[in-house]
Amino acid sequence: MNIDLLINDDEEAGLVSDTPFEAAVSGVIFDHNENIISLEFANMESKTLNVPVDLEFQELLQDLDRLYIGVLEDRIVTETYIVPIAHVKA
């Protein structure tokens, strides 16, 4: 599974995966201290992502209350979500 963090010209952020998720994504947690993004799923599971969050993205993410999630298989969008993002700053 390859997942990329992208930002568009309107400074909206999203995660794009090339593989479907095992369950619907219900939320995102961004740990500002560790620069780690985790996905929360409808089945109560979670997955910490190995997605680098550089300084430009960190600054943008700190002000967001939602994130776009998409699955792109063979250049076709097969799943999309708009989910809340929780911020861990302690």
C-alpha positions in Angstrom: 0.0 0.0 0.0 1.4 3.4 -1.1 -0.1 6.5 0.5 0.8 10.0 -0.3 -0.1 13.3 1.4 -1.1 15.9 -1.2 -2.1 19.6 -1.0 -4.0 21.4 -3.7 -3.8 25.1 -4.7 -6.7 25.9 -2.3 -4.5 24.5 0.6 -6.8 21.5 1.1 -5.0 18.4 2.2 -5.7 14.8 1.3 -4.3 11.3 1.5 -4.3 9.1 -1.6 -3.8 5.4 -1.5 -3.2 2.9 -4.3 -4.9 0.1 -2.4 -8.4 0.0 -0.8 -8.7 0.1 2.9 -10.0 -2.9 4.9 -12.7 -0.7 6.4 -14.1 2.8 5.9 -11.9 5.6 7.2 -13.7 7.4 10.0 -11.0 9.9 11.0 -7.4 11.0 11.0 -5.1 11.8 14.0 -2.1 14.1 13.4 0.6 14.0 16.2 2.4 17.3 15.8 5.2 16.4 18.1 6.1 13.2 16.2 4.8 14.3 12.8 2.9 11.1 12.5 -0.4 10.6 10.8 -2.8 7.8 11.9 -6.0 6.6 10.3 -9.0 5.5 12.4 -11.4 3.1 10.8 -15.1 2.4 11.3 -14.3 -1.1 12.7 -12.4 0.6 15.5 -9.0 -0.3 14.1 -6.2 2.2 13.5 -3.1 2.4 11.3 -0.1 4.6 11.8 1.1 5.7 8.4 4.7 5.9 7.2 4.0 9.2 5.4 6.6 12.0 5.8 5.1 15.3 6.9 7.5 18.1 5.9 7.5 21.6 7.4 5.2 23.1 4.8 2.6 20.3 5.4 2.9 20.6 9.2 2.0 24.3 9.1 -1.0 23.7 6.9 -2.3 20.6 8.8 -2.3 22.4 12.1 -5.2 24.6 11.0 -7.3 21.9 9.3 -10.5 20.3 10.7 -11.0 17.8 8.0 -8.9 15.8 5.5 -9.8 14.2 2.2 -9.1 10.5 1.7 -9.1 8.8 -1.7 -8.2 5.5 -3.2 -6.9 5.5 -6.7 -6.7 2.1 -8.4 -5.4 1.8 -12.0 -6.0 5.6 -12.4 -9.7 5.3 -11.3 -11.0 6.8 -8.1 -12.7 3.9 -6.2 -13.2 5.4 -2.7 -13.5 8.9 -1.3 -14.0 10.2 2.2 -14.0 13.5 4.0 -13.1 12.9 7.6 -12.3 14.9 10.7 -8.7 15.4 11.8 -7.8 15.4 15.4 -4.7 17.1 16.6 -2.3 15.8 19.3 0.0 18.7 20.5 0.9 17.7 24.0 
